Amino acid sequence: MRTRDYSLKLNVLADRAAEKVGGSGGGHAAAAKIPKGTFRKFLDELNRQMR
């Protein structure tokens, strides 16, 4: 994921969103591993956190 808003820490947001759907994430690359079938819920949670 990329953003031009440098105040957002995408690695932290990805980790939190992944945990909400039963996955894990984070790291320098802002990656997430989520269970199959939870992608939409993951995106919704990620968008909620960025507001």
N, C-alpha and C positions, 0 to 999 in steps of 0.2 A: 504494500500500500504506500501511496505517496500523498503528501500534502504540502502546500506552501505555507501553511500556518505552523510555524516552528514552535509555538507554545504547546501544541498537541503532541503528546508522547505516544505515538501509534503502537509501539511495542507494549506499553502498559495497557492501552485500551484493548488491543487484540487479546492480551492475556485475560483481562477481566471478562470480556465478551465470551471468550472460549470457555472459561470456567462456568459461566451462567448456563451454557448448553451442555455441560458435561465433558468438555474437552480441556485442552491445555494449550498454552501459547506463550508468546512474548519473545524475548531474545532481541538481539540487535536488529534483525530483519523484519520485525513485526509480523512474524508468522504465527499461524494457529493450526492446531490439529483438532478437528471437531468430529463428532459422531455423524455417520451417514444420516441424511434426512433432517439435519438441523441448520443447514446453511441459511435459510431465510430468517430463522430466529436469531442466528448469529449476526447477520447483517442488521436486523432491526435493533438488536442490543448495541451494536457498534455505533449505529446512527444516533441512538438515544444518548449515548455517552458523549458524543461530539457536539451536542447542542449546548 
